[in-house]
Amino acid sequence: MNSKERALNPDDIIGFAAVVLIFGGGGAILFSITPIGKAIAARILGRKSASGADEDTAEEVRELRREVDELRHVEQQVGELGERVDFLERLVAKQREAERLPPVR
């Protein structure tokens, strides 16, 4: 075979291009309707998300922060109660110890 016989036939190139465009374009269209494709499209367009989920997410974050603040308050209260229990245990121990000792003369 010489170089002229090995040269690509324009009809072969058109057929190859058509196959690539059909399958590549179809794949791109199918990918664009997936959540990942939508997220990439939103990122390219400069939006934070393709749907209105940002408001839902922001509200959920605010709610979680409120719950964390409440838990911190509860943690503080539990710490204070622990200190009170320790104090009362010491008082009870002193009282029991005083009952065991003989009276002072």
C-alpha positions as CSV (number, residue, x, y, z in Angstrom):
1,M,0.0,0.0,0.0
2,N,1.3,3.4,-0.8
3,S,0.4,6.6,1.0
4,K,-2.4,7.5,-1.3
5,E,-4.2,4.2,-0.7
6,R,-3.7,4.6,3.1
7,A,-5.1,8.2,3.2
8,L,-8.4,8.6,5.0
9,N,-11.4,8.7,2.9
10,P,-13.6,11.9,3.6
11,D,-16.6,9.6,3.9
12,D,-14.9,7.6,6.6
13,I,-14.1,10.8,8.5
14,I,-17.7,12.0,8.3
15,G,-18.9,8.7,9.5
16,F,-16.5,8.6,12.4
17,A,-17.4,12.2,13.4
18,A,-21.1,11.4,13.3
19,V,-20.6,8.4,15.6
20,V,-18.5,10.5,18.0
21,L,-21.1,13.4,18.0
22,I,-24.1,11.1,18.4
23,F,-22.7,9.1,21.3
24,G,-20.7,11.9,22.8
25,G,-23.6,14.4,22.6
26,G,-26.0,11.8,24.0
27,G,-23.7,11.0,26.8
28,A,-23.3,14.7,27.6
29,I,-27.0,15.3,27.6
30,L,-27.6,12.3,29.9
31,F,-24.8,13.5,32.2
32,S,-26.3,17.0,32.3
33,I,-29.6,15.7,33.8
34,T,-27.8,13.9,36.7
35,P,-27.3,15.8,40.0
36,I,-23.6,16.0,39.4
37,G,-24.2,17.5,36.0
38,K,-26.6,20.0,37.4
39,A,-24.1,20.9,40.1
40,I,-21.3,21.4,37.6
41,A,-23.6,23.6,35.4
42,A,-24.6,25.7,38.4
43,R,-21.0,26.1,39.3
44,I,-20.1,27.2,35.8
45,L,-23.0,29.7,35.8
46,G,-21.9,31.1,39.2
47,R,-24.9,29.9,41.1
48,K,-24.6,28.1,44.4
49,S,-27.0,25.4,43.5
50,A,-29.3,24.4,40.6
51,S,-32.3,24.2,42.9
52,G,-33.7,26.3,45.7
53,A,-31.9,24.1,48.3
54,D,-29.8,27.0,49.5
55,E,-32.6,28.4,51.6
56,D,-33.4,25.0,53.0
57,T,-29.7,24.4,53.8
58,A,-29.3,27.8,55.4
59,E,-32.4,27.3,57.6
60,E,-31.1,23.8,58.6
61,V,-27.7,25.3,59.6
62,R,-29.5,28.0,61.7
63,E,-31.5,25.3,63.4
64,L,-28.5,23.2,64.1
65,R,-26.7,26.2,65.6
66,R,-29.6,26.9,67.9
67,E,-29.5,23.2,69.0
68,V,-25.8,23.4,69.6
69,D,-26.2,26.6,71.7
70,E,-28.9,24.8,73.8
71,L,-26.6,21.8,74.3
72,R,-23.9,24.1,75.5
73,H,-26.3,25.6,78.0
74,V,-27.3,22.1,79.1
75,E,-23.7,21.1,79.4
76,Q,-23.1,24.1,81.7
77,Q,-26.1,23.2,83.8
78,V,-24.9,19.6,84.2
79,G,-21.5,20.9,85.3
80,E,-23.1,23.1,87.9
81,L,-25.2,20.2,89.1
82,G,-22.1,18.0,89.4
83,E,-20.4,20.6,91.6
84,R,-23.5,20.7,93.8
85,V,-23.5,16.9,94.1
86,D,-19.9,17.0,95.1
87,F,-20.5,19.6,97.7
88,L,-23.5,17.7,99.2
89,E,-21.4,14.4,99.3
90,R,-18.7,16.2,101.3
91,L,-21.3,17.6,103.7
92,V,-22.9,14.1,104.2
93,A,-19.4,12.6,104.7
94,K,-18.5,15.2,107.3
95,Q,-21.8,14.6,109.1
96,R,-21.3,10.8,109.1
97,E,-17.7,11.3,110.3
98,A,-18.9,13.5,113.1
99,E,-21.4,10.8,114.2
100,R,-18.7,8.2,114.4
101,L,-16.3,10.3,116.5
102,P,-16.7,10.2,120.3
103,P,-18.2,13.4,121.7
104,V,-15.7,16.0,122.7
105,R,-15.2,16.5,126.5
